[in-house]
Amino acid sequence: MTKISIAIPAYNSEPCLRETLESALAQTYPAHEIVVVDDGSKDRTEDIARSYGDRIRYIKQENTGIAGARNRAIQEATGDWIAFLDHDDLILPDKLEKQVALIEANPNLVVVYSTFKYLYTDGSTNKVPVFPAKELWPAIRYRTPILPSTSIIRRSAIQEIGGFSTDPRLRMIDDWDMWFRMVRRYSSDAFQEIPESLTLYRWWENNASKSFIPLAANVLGLLDRSLLNDLSGITKTIWKRRIEARVYYRLALSMREAQNERYWEFAVESFCKWPMWGTIVPFERYRVLAHMLLTRLRNFRFDLRYWWPKRDCRNLIG
């Protein structure tokens, strides 16, 4: 029987933890164990986890960040496979059953993942298309196509690549860094997608726009440190500018949603980094930039300080 350890890193998880644990316990294919690593919570996270008795393995540690909590869960787990589950996400009852069926049919797999639905605060949901395993490379250079809570990973495989990085410069994209190393280490045949939504990912509206500035800084840092290390010359330059254009475009959208005046700086910087469109930078960017331009014209803001961005936008997000 395939042994699955569900690994839940938890920090100040009181509002959502009970519902998350209930979804883990409701699996039609029971997990071998559910490991909760409390990363120094200050609320009732411990009380909630301990209320489940021996149905939950509860581990408390000093605060190290989500990467450190995930690594501790990997270290403590006794299952052959790890199913990561963030403390505020939910998994549908047949998630493990469907994933185990695939790995038992194909012993060469190291990762099985599904798509997911955003779960909004009003209870509505929105499905995200699944990303094909055959296309993970080179897409992993410019996006993170796999949500950790949708996946199960062979424990020996994630141990082999060194788990999650605890580098504070990657604190918001430690999962991207891990997936990048995993995709580089294993061929696409070791990954299998499931086109069904087997996970609900909570979307907190108030935090979305605020978090994208430090997130963008993390991405640009990862870009310099590892995402393009195997490239050189003009190829590396082209990849770098396209990815930077994508980051600044996404940041402009986030800032505009937050009604922050600085969105225009990032929108123009995106265009300066890479004016053409393609897989990495979608054609939609032109429509959005045109709309932004018309908005600024209507507002009669002709001060050049607002019209042209600082040349090094990294100073604005660092």
Beta strands, then each sheet from edge to edge (+ up, - down):
strand 1: 4-10
strand 2: 33-39
strand 3: 57-61
strand 4: 81-84
strand 5: 90-91
strand 6: 111-119
strand 7: 125-128
strand 8: 151-154
strand 9: 191-202
sheet 1: 3+ 2+ 1+ 4+ 8- 6+ 7-
sheet 2: 3+ 2+ 1+ 4+ 8- 6+ 9+ 5-
end
